[in-house]
Amino acid sequence: MNPIYFAIMAAASWGLWTVFHKSASAYINAIVGAIIVSSVAMITGFIMLVPKYKHIELFSSWKGILFVVLAGVMAFFLDYFTLSAFNKGLPVSIGGPIIIGGSVVVATIIGFLLGESFTLLKIAALILVMGGAAILAYLSK
């Protein structure tokens, strides 16, 4: 399958994830919410893995384990900080783009630092994302 399709599905999942966080934030402690999200993600992953585990290589290097553990720590904090922001009354129409747009900026800058090519078009897009997030942050005041 074309990797762009996976990226589109990830974007849709992240958008829905943001809305669900906003909806839950008034009803649950941020730490408990983050633990529940992580637990459900783990159970869902196991359900997807079981039918495939005999036919796939689980990992090829301990580096992979290290990086997914670090990603898991970041996923907890992502859940915690998102639930906390929305619990304090941040509208999803402002928080969602700031969270998602901010992650785009961080990932893009790290990609550049890791040696990925950068072009004028990529830099212009990054500036537009940062500008949009800044405008939304200003509007939330």
C-alpha positions as CSV (number, residue, x, y, z in Angstrom):
1,M,0.0,0.0,0.0
2,N,1.2,3.5,-0.8
3,P,2.7,5.1,2.4
4,I,0.7,8.3,1.7
5,Y,-2.4,6.3,2.4
6,F,-1.0,5.3,5.8
7,A,-0.2,9.0,6.5
8,I,-3.7,10.0,5.6
9,M,-5.2,7.4,7.9
10,A,-2.8,8.5,10.6
11,A,-3.9,12.1,10.2
12,A,-7.5,11.1,10.4
13,S,-6.8,9.0,13.5
14,W,-4.9,11.9,15.1
15,G,-7.7,14.3,14.4
16,L,-10.3,11.9,15.9
17,W,-7.9,11.3,18.8
18,T,-7.9,15.0,19.5
19,V,-11.7,15.3,19.5
20,F,-12.0,12.3,21.8
21,H,-9.5,13.9,24.2
22,K,-11.4,17.1,24.2
23,S,-14.7,15.2,24.9
24,A,-13.1,13.2,27.7
25,S,-11.1,16.0,29.4
26,A,-13.9,17.4,31.5
27,Y,-14.7,13.9,33.0
28,I,-11.4,12.3,33.8
29,N,-8.1,13.1,35.6
30,A,-5.4,13.7,32.9
31,I,-3.1,11.0,34.3
32,V,-5.8,8.4,34.6
33,G,-7.0,9.3,31.1
34,A,-3.5,8.9,29.7
35,I,-3.1,5.5,31.3
36,I,-6.4,4.4,29.9
37,V,-5.5,5.6,26.4
38,S,-2.2,3.8,26.6
39,S,-3.8,0.6,27.9
40,V,-6.4,0.5,25.2
41,A,-3.7,1.2,22.6
42,M,-1.8,-1.8,23.9
43,I,-4.8,-4.1,23.9
44,T,-5.7,-3.0,20.4
45,G,-2.1,-3.6,19.3
46,F,-2.2,-7.2,20.7
47,I,-5.5,-7.9,19.0
48,M,-3.9,-6.8,15.7
49,L,-0.7,-8.7,16.3
50,V,-2.1,-12.1,17.3
51,P,-3.2,-13.3,13.9
52,K,0.1,-12.1,12.3
53,Y,2.8,-12.9,14.9
54,K,3.9,-16.2,13.3
55,H,4.4,-14.5,9.9
56,I,6.3,-11.3,10.8
57,E,9.6,-10.4,12.3
58,L,8.9,-8.7,15.6
59,F,12.0,-6.6,15.7
60,S,15.4,-6.6,14.1
61,S,17.4,-4.5,16.6
62,W,17.2,-3.4,20.2
63,K,17.4,0.1,18.9
64,G,13.9,-0.4,17.7
65,I,12.8,-1.3,21.2
66,L,14.5,1.7,22.6
67,F,12.9,4.1,20.2
68,V,9.4,2.7,20.7
69,V,9.8,2.8,24.5
70,L,10.7,6.5,24.1
71,A,7.8,7.0,21.8
72,G,5.6,5.4,24.4
73,V,6.8,7.8,27.0
74,M,6.0,10.7,24.6
75,A,2.6,9.2,23.9
76,F,1.8,9.3,27.6
77,F,2.8,12.9,27.9
78,L,1.0,13.7,24.7
79,D,-2.2,12.3,26.2
80,Y,-1.6,13.9,29.6
81,F,-0.8,17.4,28.2
82,T,-3.7,17.3,25.7
83,L,-6.2,16.2,28.4
84,S,-4.9,18.9,30.7
85,A,-5.1,21.7,28.0
86,F,-8.6,20.7,27.1
87,N,-9.7,20.4,30.7
88,K,-8.6,24.0,31.2
89,G,-11.1,25.0,28.5
90,L,-9.0,25.2,25.4
91,P,-11.3,24.8,22.4
92,V,-10.6,21.8,20.2
93,S,-10.6,24.1,17.1
94,I,-7.6,25.9,18.6
95,G,-5.9,23.2,20.6
96,G,-6.1,20.6,17.8
97,P,-4.2,22.6,15.2
98,I,-1.7,23.8,17.7
99,I,-0.9,20.3,19.0
100,I,-0.9,18.7,15.5
101,G,0.8,21.7,13.8
102,G,3.4,22.0,16.6
103,S,4.2,18.3,16.2
104,V,4.7,18.9,12.4
105,V,7.2,21.6,13.2
106,V,9.1,19.5,15.7
107,A,9.2,16.5,13.5
108,T,10.3,18.5,10.4
109,I,13.1,20.3,12.3
110,I,14.4,17.0,13.7
111,G,14.2,15.5,10.2
112,F,16.3,18.4,8.9
113,L,18.8,17.8,11.8
114,L,19.0,14.1,10.9
115,G,20.0,15.0,7.4
116,E,16.8,14.9,5.4
117,S,16.8,17.4,2.6
118,F,15.2,20.7,3.0
119,T,13.9,22.8,0.2
120,L,12.5,26.3,-0.1
121,L,9.0,24.7,-0.4
122,K,9.5,22.7,2.8
123,I,10.7,25.8,4.7
124,A,7.7,27.8,3.4
125,A,5.3,25.1,4.5
126,L,6.9,25.0,7.9
127,I,6.6,28.8,8.3
128,L,2.9,28.6,7.3
129,V,2.3,25.9,9.9
130,M,4.1,27.9,12.6
131,G,2.3,31.0,11.6
132,G,-1.1,29.3,11.8
133,A,-0.3,27.8,15.2
134,A,0.8,31.2,16.5
135,I,-2.4,32.9,15.2
136,L,-4.5,30.2,16.9
137,A,-2.5,30.6,20.2
138,Y,-3.1,34.3,20.0
139,L,-6.8,33.8,19.5
140,S,-7.1,31.6,22.5
141,K,-6.2,34.5,24.8
